[in-house]
Amino acid sequence: MAYPDRLQFVEGHKYYDPKATPETPRWFNVDVKLVRKTRLLSLKELREYPELANMRILQKGNRLSITPVDPREWAFILERLK
């Protein structure tokens, strides 16, 4: 669950945002936990599966570091590409 980043309210902090208020925060944190690791997969390998043809990561112009993965695509990867 997302919650407001408290540092956006700390004047003088490098993450301070003067437009943010406690009632209308602009920056949020989420806590993440490693559930399971998978082996590294190349784009070439992902492209071999027609079921993954619509993955954003495989579309022209997308950056690897910020591309979301649909839960159904992730399930496919975990099941088929172990």
C-alpha positions as CSV (number, residue, x, y, z in Angstrom):
1,M,0.0,0.0,0.0
2,A,1.3,3.5,-0.9
3,Y,1.8,6.1,1.8
4,P,3.1,9.7,1.6
5,D,6.8,10.2,1.7
6,R,7.4,12.3,4.8
7,L,10.6,13.9,3.4
8,Q,8.6,15.9,0.9
9,F,7.4,18.0,3.9
10,V,10.8,18.7,5.4
11,E,11.9,22.1,4.4
12,G,15.6,22.1,3.4
13,H,15.7,18.4,2.6
14,K,16.7,17.5,-0.9
15,Y,13.3,15.8,-1.4
16,Y,11.3,18.8,-0.1
17,D,8.4,19.7,-2.3
18,P,6.9,23.1,-1.6
19,K,3.7,22.2,-3.5
20,A,3.1,19.1,-1.3
21,T,0.9,19.3,1.7
22,P,-0.2,16.6,4.2
23,E,-3.7,16.8,2.7
24,T,-2.5,16.6,-0.9
25,P,0.9,14.8,-0.9
26,R,2.7,14.6,-4.3
27,W,5.2,11.8,-3.5
28,F,4.4,8.3,-2.2
29,N,6.4,5.4,-0.9
30,V,5.7,1.7,-1.2
31,D,7.3,-1.1,0.7
32,V,8.4,-4.1,-1.4
33,K,9.5,-7.5,-0.5
34,L,11.3,-10.1,-2.6
35,V,9.0,-13.1,-3.1
36,R,10.9,-15.1,-5.7
37,K,13.9,-14.7,-8.0
38,T,13.9,-15.8,-11.6
39,R,16.8,-16.2,-14.0
40,L,17.7,-13.3,-16.3
41,L,15.8,-13.3,-19.5
42,S,16.9,-11.7,-22.7
43,L,14.6,-9.7,-25.0
44,K,15.4,-12.1,-27.7
45,E,14.2,-15.0,-25.6
46,L,11.0,-13.2,-24.6
47,R,10.2,-12.4,-28.3
48,E,10.2,-16.2,-29.0
49,Y,6.8,-16.5,-27.2
50,P,3.8,-15.2,-29.1
51,E,1.9,-15.1,-25.8
52,L,4.2,-12.2,-24.8
53,A,4.0,-10.2,-28.0
54,N,2.0,-7.4,-26.4
55,M,4.5,-6.9,-23.5
56,R,5.4,-3.2,-23.3
57,I,9.1,-4.1,-22.8
58,L,9.0,-5.7,-26.3
59,Q,7.4,-2.6,-28.0
60,K,9.7,-0.2,-29.8
61,G,10.8,2.8,-27.7
62,N,10.3,1.4,-24.2
63,R,13.1,1.6,-21.6
64,L,13.9,-1.5,-19.7
65,S,14.2,0.2,-16.3
66,I,10.7,1.6,-16.2
67,T,8.5,-0.8,-18.1
68,P,5.6,-2.4,-16.2
69,V,4.8,-6.0,-16.5
70,D,1.2,-7.2,-16.6
71,P,0.5,-9.8,-13.9
72,R,-0.6,-12.3,-16.5
73,E,2.7,-11.8,-18.4
74,W,4.6,-12.3,-15.2
75,A,2.7,-15.5,-14.4
76,F,3.5,-16.8,-17.9
77,I,7.1,-16.1,-17.4
78,L,7.3,-17.8,-14.0
79,E,5.5,-20.9,-15.3
80,R,7.0,-21.4,-18.7
81,L,10.5,-19.9,-18.6
82,K,11.9,-21.4,-15.4
